[in-house]
Amino acid sequence: MKNTSLRQPPPTGFTIVELMLATSVFSIVLLVALGSFLQIGRVFYKGVSLTAVQNIATQVLNDMSNNMQTSSGFSLPPPSNGYTYWCIGNTRYTYITHSVGGQQVATPANLANVNYNNGTSGGSFGLLKDTLAGNASCATPCFGGTCLAGYVALSSNSVEMLGDNMRLASISITQPDASTSPNLYNINMVVVYGDDSVLDFSNPLRPTCLAGSQNQAFCSVVTISTTVLQGAQT
C-alpha cells in the first residue's frame, strides 16, 4: 500500500557561521556609527567653547575700547609682583597672565577666591574690572585685609570679565606711531580656554592646543585686536 502521508520539510534556520558573520558586520556598523557620533560631539563642543571665548574676548575688547574713546587719559603702571593693572579714566583693570602663574578662572562671580593682597604674586583670577573714586589716582589694587600705603582696595563693584576655565595668555596696549599719531593705540589680547593638559605653553604669550581630536575638543585659543583713537568721543 502506497504511503500518502506528507513528507516533513527539513528544519530551517541560521547556521553558527552565518550568525557569527552577521554579528561581526553589525558590530562593525555600530563601531563606525559610534565613532562618527563621538567625532560630531567633539566638533560641536569645540564650536561651543570657541564661540564662548570669542564672545568674551570681544566684550572685553569693546569695553576697553569704549572707555579709551571716552576718556581723556589712562595710565599703564609697571607690573606688581605677578599681576598687572592699568587705568582708563577711573576704570581699573587688574589682570594676571599664565606666564606669571595665572590660573584658570573657576568661579568668576566669587571674588573671595581672589588670592592676592598688597602686591603678592599669584592669583585665581583672570581679568578684574573695578571703578575707582572720581578723585583717586590709578593706585595699585589690593583685596582683603588692610591695604598698604598707596594701595587702593578693589571696589564693591569689582567683576571678573573672563568666563569659567578661561585665562589670559597676554594683553597689551601699544602705540603704532607715537610721533605722528600720539592718541592712536593698539589693543592686543590672547584668551585661552582649557586645562594645562590640553595646551602647549612653549610660547606662553601665544599658546596652542595640543594635537588630537580629544584635546582640540576641550581647548580654544583666541587672538583678538583693535585700534582705538584715545579721547575721540570726549
Short mmCIF file of the C-alpha atoms (twelve columns), coordinates in Angstrom:
data_MODEL
# 
_entry.id   MODEL 
# 
loop_
_atom_site.group_PDB 
_atom_site.id 
_atom_site.type_symbol 
_atom_site.label_atom_id 
_atom_site.label_alt_id 
_atom_site.label_comp_id 
_atom_site.label_asym_id 
_atom_site.label_seq_id 
_atom_site.Cartn_x 
_atom_site.Cartn_y 
_atom_site.Cartn_z 
_atom_site.pdbx_PDB_model_num 
ATOM 1   C CA . MET A 1   0.000  0.000   0.000  1 
ATOM 2   C CA . LYS A 2   1.373  3.393   -1.017 1 
ATOM 3   C CA . ASN A 3   2.285  5.772   1.805  1 
ATOM 4   C CA . THR A 4   0.308  9.019   1.236  1 
ATOM 5   C CA . SER A 5   1.485  10.915  4.348  1 
ATOM 6   C CA . LEU A 6   3.147  14.291  3.682  1 
ATOM 7   C CA . ARG A 7   6.861  14.394  3.956  1 
ATOM 8   C CA . GLN A 8   8.015  16.874  6.633  1 
ATOM 9   C CA . PRO A 9   10.376 19.601  5.286  1 
ATOM 10  C CA . PRO A 10  13.792 19.810  6.851  1 
ATOM 11  C CA . PRO A 11  14.121 22.352  9.714  1 
ATOM 12  C CA . THR A 12  15.185 25.877  8.639  1 
ATOM 13  C CA . GLY A 13  17.386 28.477  10.442 1 
ATOM 14  C CA . PHE A 14  20.805 30.116  10.534 1 
ATOM 15  C CA . THR A 15  23.982 28.214  10.937 1 
ATOM 16  C CA . ILE A 16  26.571 29.189  13.507 1 
ATOM 17  C CA . VAL A 17  28.815 30.567  10.766 1 
ATOM 18  C CA . GLU A 18  26.021 32.778  9.404  1 
ATOM 19  C CA . LEU A 19  25.224 34.116  12.875 1 
ATOM 20  C CA . MET A 20  28.886 34.942  13.521 1 
ATOM 21  C CA . LEU A 21  29.189 36.759  10.196 1 
ATOM 22  C CA . ALA A 22  26.017 38.755  10.821 1 
ATOM 23  C CA . THR A 23  27.152 39.690  14.338 1 
ATOM 24  C CA . SER A 24  30.560 40.795  13.062 1 
ATOM 25  C CA . VAL A 25  29.058 43.008  10.361 1 
ATOM 26  C CA . PHE A 26  26.597 44.536  12.828 1 
ATOM 27  C CA . SER A 27  29.387 45.220  15.326 1 
ATOM 28  C CA . ILE A 28  31.464 46.977  12.667 1 
ATOM 29  C CA . VAL A 29  28.491 49.147  11.704 1 
ATOM 30  C CA . LEU A 30  27.921 50.065  15.365 1 
ATOM 31  C CA . LEU A 31  31.592 50.960  15.858 1 
ATOM 32  C CA . VAL A 32  31.620 53.184  12.782 1 
ATOM 33  C CA . ALA A 33  28.406 54.883  13.895 1 
ATOM 34  C CA . LEU A 34  29.737 55.380  17.439 1 
ATOM 35  C CA . GLY A 35  32.993 56.853  16.157 1 
ATOM 36  C CA . SER A 36  31.093 59.267  13.918 1 
ATOM 37  C CA . PHE A 37  28.822 60.251  16.796 1 
ATOM 38  C CA . LEU A 38  31.767 60.942  19.096 1 
ATOM 39  C CA . GLN A 39  33.513 62.990  16.409 1 
ATOM 40  C CA . ILE A 40  30.380 65.065  15.851 1 
ATOM 41  C CA . GLY A 41  30.181 65.628  19.610 1 
ATOM 42  C CA . ARG A 42  33.795 66.815  19.735 1 
ATOM 43  C CA . VAL A 43  33.275 69.185  16.818 1 
ATOM 44  C CA . PHE A 44  30.109 70.550  18.427 1 
ATOM 45  C CA . TYR A 45  31.782 71.092  21.810 1 
ATOM 46  C CA . LYS A 46  34.776 72.704  20.100 1 
ATOM 47  C CA . GLY A 47  32.439 75.119  18.351 1 
ATOM 48  C CA . VAL A 48  30.614 75.960  21.579 1 
ATOM 49  C CA . SER A 49  33.814 76.646  23.541 1 
ATOM 50  C CA . LEU A 50  35.385 78.641  20.696 1 
ATOM 51  C CA . THR A 51  32.269 80.802  20.333 1 
ATOM 52  C CA . ALA A 52  32.187 81.428  24.084 1 
ATOM 53  C CA . VAL A 53  35.840 82.516  24.163 1 
ATOM 54  C CA . GLN A 54  35.387 84.745  21.121 1 
ATOM 55  C CA . ASN A 55  32.340 86.407  22.673 1 
ATOM 56  C CA . ILE A 56  34.121 87.054  25.974 1 
ATOM 57  C CA . ALA A 57  37.251 88.383  24.253 1 
ATOM 58  C CA . THR A 58  35.135 90.686  22.077 1 
ATOM 59  C CA . GLN A 59  33.245 92.001  25.109 1 
ATOM 60  C CA . VAL A 60  36.494 92.779  26.939 1 
ATOM 61  C CA . LEU A 61  37.998 94.463  23.895 1 
ATOM 62  C CA . ASN A 62  34.859 96.539  23.317 1 
ATOM 63  C CA . ASP A 63  34.768 97.560  26.973 1 
ATOM 64  C CA . MET A 64  38.351 98.813  26.897 1 
ATOM 65  C CA . SER A 65  37.906 100.475 23.507 1 
ATOM 66  C CA . ASN A 66  34.791 102.339 24.604 1 
ATOM 67  C CA . ASN A 67  36.491 103.521 27.790 1 
ATOM 68  C CA . MET A 68  39.527 104.733 25.859 1 
ATOM 69  C CA . GLN A 69  37.381 106.615 23.353 1 
ATOM 70  C CA . THR A 70  35.533 108.468 26.103 1 
ATOM 71  C CA . SER A 71  38.469 109.008 28.456 1 
ATOM 72  C CA . SER A 72  40.847 111.957 28.469 1 
ATOM 73  C CA . GLY A 73  43.714 109.810 29.717 1 
ATOM 74  C CA . PHE A 74  44.925 106.489 31.021 1 
ATOM 75  C CA . SER A 75  47.951 105.090 32.795 1 
ATOM 76  C CA . LEU A 76  49.979 101.922 32.409 1 
ATOM 77  C CA . PRO A 77  51.770 101.254 35.723 1 
ATOM 78  C CA . PRO A 78  54.553 98.647  35.837 1 
ATOM 79  C CA . PRO A 79  53.761 95.037  36.820 1 
ATOM 80  C CA . SER A 80  53.218 94.441  40.521 1 
ATOM 81  C CA . ASN A 81  54.732 91.110  41.570 1 
ATOM 82  C CA . GLY A 82  52.718 88.723  39.462 1 
ATOM 83  C CA . TYR A 83  49.758 90.839  38.487 1 
ATOM 84  C CA . THR A 84  49.491 93.940  36.352 1 
ATOM 85  C CA . TYR A 85  46.963 96.738  36.265 1 
ATOM 86  C CA . TRP A 86  46.142 99.851  34.325 1 
ATOM 87  C CA . CYS A 87  43.506 102.546 34.459 1 
ATOM 88  C CA . ILE A 88  41.460 104.021 31.654 1 
ATOM 89  C CA . GLY A 89  39.827 107.062 33.168 1 
ATOM 90  C CA . ASN A 90  38.596 105.896 36.578 1 
ATOM 91  C CA . THR A 91  38.161 102.280 35.418 1 
ATOM 92  C CA . ARG A 92  40.909 99.978  36.698 1 
ATOM 93  C CA . TYR A 93  41.755 96.672  35.029 1 
ATOM 94  C CA . THR A 94  43.773 94.173  37.054 1 
ATOM 95  C CA . TYR A 95  44.976 91.018  35.375 1 
ATOM 96  C CA . ILE A 96  47.373 88.122  35.658 1 
ATOM 97  C CA . THR A 97  48.693 86.110  32.719 1 
ATOM 98  C CA . HIS A 98  49.520 82.412  32.626 1 
ATOM 99  C CA . SER A 99  53.211 83.166  32.082 1 
ATOM 100 C CA . VAL A 100 53.458 84.510  35.647 1 
ATOM 101 C CA . GLY A 101 51.408 81.803  37.333 1 
ATOM 102 C CA . GLY A 102 47.845 82.768  36.463 1 
ATOM 103 C CA . GLN A 103 45.261 80.055  36.930 1 
ATOM 104 C CA . GLN A 104 42.008 79.363  35.153 1 
ATOM 105 C CA . VAL A 105 39.010 81.322  36.298 1 
ATOM 106 C CA . ALA A 106 36.966 78.902  38.379 1 
ATOM 107 C CA . THR A 107 34.228 80.998  39.973 1 
ATOM 108 C CA . PRO A 108 34.137 84.416  38.325 1 
ATOM 109 C CA . ALA A 109 31.253 85.634  40.498 1 
ATOM 110 C CA . ASN A 110 33.069 84.864  43.756 1 
ATOM 111 C CA . LEU A 111 35.817 87.390  44.419 1 
ATOM 112 C CA . ALA A 112 36.514 85.739  47.767 1 
ATOM 113 C CA . ASN A 113 38.649 83.319  45.753 1 
ATOM 114 C CA . VAL A 114 40.975 86.096  44.621 1 
ATOM 115 C CA . ASN A 115 44.358 85.224  46.056 1 
ATOM 116 C CA . TYR A 116 46.450 88.356  46.288 1 
ATOM 117 C CA . ASN A 117 46.921 91.356  48.509 1 
ATOM 118 C CA . ASN A 118 49.356 94.238  48.637 1 
ATOM 119 C CA . GLY A 119 51.377 93.120  45.646 1 
ATOM 120 C CA . THR A 120 51.829 89.417  46.433 1 
ATOM 121 C CA . SER A 121 52.261 87.125  43.444 1 
ATOM 122 C CA . GLY A 122 49.873 84.540  42.112 1 
ATOM 123 C CA . GLY A 123 46.107 84.670  41.930 1 
ATOM 124 C CA . SER A 124 42.980 82.772  40.956 1 
ATOM 125 C CA . PHE A 125 41.587 85.458  38.681 1 
ATOM 126 C CA . GLY A 126 41.902 86.393  35.021 1 
ATOM 127 C CA . LEU A 127 40.884 89.994  34.436 1 
ATOM 128 C CA . LEU A 128 39.196 92.077  37.123 1 
ATOM 129 C CA . LYS A 129 37.476 95.388  36.460 1 
ATOM 130 C CA . ASP A 130 36.512 97.928  39.087 1 
ATOM 131 C CA . THR A 131 35.749 101.633 39.270 1 
ATOM 132 C CA . LEU A 132 37.856 103.976 41.363 1 
ATOM 133 C CA . ALA A 133 36.529 107.046 43.125 1 
ATOM 134 C CA . GLY A 134 36.482 110.123 40.927 1 
ATOM 135 C CA . ASN A 135 39.458 111.726 42.683 1 
ATOM 136 C CA . ALA A 136 41.520 108.548 43.116 1 
ATOM 137 C CA . SER A 137 44.688 108.061 41.119 1 
ATOM 138 C CA . CYS A 138 45.490 104.765 39.437 1 
ATOM 139 C CA . ALA A 139 46.676 103.071 42.626 1 
ATOM 140 C CA . THR A 140 47.911 99.502  42.982 1 
ATOM 141 C CA . PRO A 141 44.935 97.248  43.839 1 
ATOM 142 C CA . CYS A 142 44.685 95.046  46.899 1 
ATOM 143 C CA . PHE A 143 41.974 92.757  48.200 1 
ATOM 144 C CA . GLY A 144 41.122 91.847  51.767 1 
ATOM 145 C CA . GLY A 145 42.784 92.909  54.962 1 
ATOM 146 C CA . THR A 146 44.386 96.311  55.331 1 
ATOM 147 C CA . CYS A 147 45.928 97.827  52.228 1 
ATOM 148 C CA . LEU A 148 49.416 99.238  52.441 1 
ATOM 149 C CA . ALA A 149 50.033 102.941 51.909 1 
ATOM 150 C CA . GLY A 150 49.418 103.896 48.290 1 
ATOM 151 C CA . TYR A 151 47.253 100.847 47.570 1 
ATOM 152 C CA . VAL A 152 43.510 101.050 46.927 1 
ATOM 153 C CA . ALA A 153 41.301 98.035  47.595 1 
ATOM 154 C CA . LEU A 154 39.106 96.583  44.889 1 
ATOM 155 C CA . SER A 155 35.761 98.326  44.995 1 
ATOM 156 C CA . SER A 156 32.486 96.561  45.719 1 
ATOM 157 C CA . ASN A 157 31.603 96.662  42.028 1 
ATOM 158 C CA . SER A 158 34.605 94.538  41.022 1 
ATOM 159 C CA . VAL A 159 33.779 91.937  38.381 1 
ATOM 160 C CA . GLU A 160 35.652 89.099  36.706 1 
ATOM 161 C CA . MET A 161 35.487 89.698  32.955 1 
ATOM 162 C CA . LEU A 162 36.552 86.218  31.840 1 
ATOM 163 C CA . GLY A 163 34.424 83.074  31.897 1 
ATOM 164 C CA . ASP A 164 34.834 79.688  33.534 1 
ATOM 165 C CA . ASN A 165 38.062 77.820  32.673 1 
ATOM 166 C CA . MET A 166 39.442 80.799  30.754 1 
ATOM 167 C CA . ARG A 167 42.677 82.683  31.298 1 
ATOM 168 C CA . LEU A 168 44.731 85.447  29.739 1 
ATOM 169 C CA . ALA A 169 47.826 84.474  27.820 1 
ATOM 170 C CA . SER A 170 48.696 88.084  27.017 1 
ATOM 171 C CA . ILE A 171 47.183 91.551  26.808 1 
ATOM 172 C CA . SER A 172 48.813 94.825  25.801 1 
ATOM 173 C CA . ILE A 173 48.181 98.428  24.778 1 
ATOM 174 C CA . THR A 174 50.801 99.851  22.426 1 
ATOM 175 C CA . GLN A 175 51.237 102.873 20.156 1 
ATOM 176 C CA . PRO A 176 51.935 102.076 16.488 1 
ATOM 177 C CA . ASP A 177 53.491 105.522 15.899 1 
ATOM 178 C CA . ALA A 178 53.685 107.913 18.846 1 
ATOM 179 C CA . SER A 179 55.298 110.702 16.811 1 
ATOM 180 C CA . THR A 180 52.624 111.071 14.115 1 
ATOM 181 C CA . SER A 181 49.587 109.616 15.946 1 
ATOM 182 C CA . PRO A 182 50.068 110.226 19.681 1 
ATOM 183 C CA . ASN A 183 46.471 109.273 20.538 1 
ATOM 184 C CA . LEU A 184 46.281 106.103 18.441 1 
ATOM 185 C CA . TYR A 185 46.668 102.805 20.301 1 
ATOM 186 C CA . ASN A 186 46.543 99.086  19.512 1 
ATOM 187 C CA . ILE A 187 44.917 96.717  21.991 1 
ATOM 188 C CA . ASN A 188 46.009 93.086  21.592 1 
ATOM 189 C CA . MET A 189 44.776 90.142  23.638 1 
ATOM 190 C CA . VAL A 190 45.029 86.346  23.681 1 
ATOM 191 C CA . VAL A 191 42.365 84.472  25.663 1 
ATOM 192 C CA . VAL A 192 42.693 80.732  26.342 1 
ATOM 193 C CA . TYR A 193 40.141 78.098  27.301 1 
ATOM 194 C CA . GLY A 194 41.154 74.664  28.596 1 
ATOM 195 C CA . ASP A 195 43.207 72.793  31.164 1 
ATOM 196 C CA . ASP A 196 47.002 72.687  31.150 1 
ATOM 197 C CA . SER A 197 46.822 69.074  29.940 1 
ATOM 198 C CA . VAL A 198 45.411 70.090  26.527 1 
ATOM 199 C CA . LEU A 199 47.607 73.156  25.963 1 
ATOM 200 C CA . ASP A 200 51.156 73.702  24.749 1 
ATOM 201 C CA . PHE A 201 52.729 76.682  26.525 1 
ATOM 202 C CA . SER A 202 56.065 76.551  24.704 1 
ATOM 203 C CA . ASN A 203 55.302 80.165  23.850 1 
ATOM 204 C CA . PRO A 204 53.440 81.423  26.948 1 
ATOM 205 C CA . LEU A 205 52.272 84.568  25.150 1 
ATOM 206 C CA . ARG A 206 50.683 82.551  22.345 1 
ATOM 207 C CA . PRO A 207 49.851 79.005  23.465 1 
ATOM 208 C CA . THR A 208 48.396 76.369  21.160 1 
ATOM 209 C CA . CYS A 209 46.070 73.407  21.577 1 
ATOM 210 C CA . LEU A 210 47.785 70.039  21.585 1 
ATOM 211 C CA . ALA A 211 47.209 67.796  18.576 1 
ATOM 212 C CA . GLY A 212 44.461 65.195  18.715 1 
ATOM 213 C CA . SER A 213 40.686 65.455  18.428 1 
ATOM 214 C CA . GLN A 214 40.219 64.814  22.148 1 
ATOM 215 C CA . ASN A 215 42.484 67.746  23.038 1 
ATOM 216 C CA . GLN A 216 41.041 70.021  20.376 1 
ATOM 217 C CA . ALA A 217 37.514 69.493  21.684 1 
ATOM 218 C CA . PHE A 218 38.335 70.957  25.091 1 
ATOM 219 C CA . CYS A 219 40.709 73.727  24.043 1 
ATOM 220 C CA . SER A 220 40.352 77.112  22.356 1 
ATOM 221 C CA . VAL A 221 42.805 79.956  21.807 1 
ATOM 222 C CA . VAL A 222 41.508 83.289  20.525 1 
ATOM 223 C CA . THR A 223 43.723 86.168  19.405 1 
ATOM 224 C CA . ILE A 224 41.901 89.476  19.015 1 
ATOM 225 C CA . SER A 225 42.992 93.062  18.475 1 
ATOM 226 C CA . THR A 226 41.682 96.503  17.626 1 
ATOM 227 C CA . THR A 227 42.923 100.046 17.047 1 
ATOM 228 C CA . VAL A 228 41.479 102.866 19.143 1 
ATOM 229 C CA . LEU A 229 41.723 106.651 18.983 1 
ATOM 230 C CA . GLN A 230 42.011 107.667 22.620 1 
ATOM 231 C CA . GLY A 231 39.730 110.549 23.632 1 
ATOM 232 C CA . ALA A 232 37.878 110.515 20.309 1 
ATOM 233 C CA . GLN A 233 34.478 110.945 21.997 1 
ATOM 234 C CA . THR A 234 35.354 113.301 24.831 1 
# 
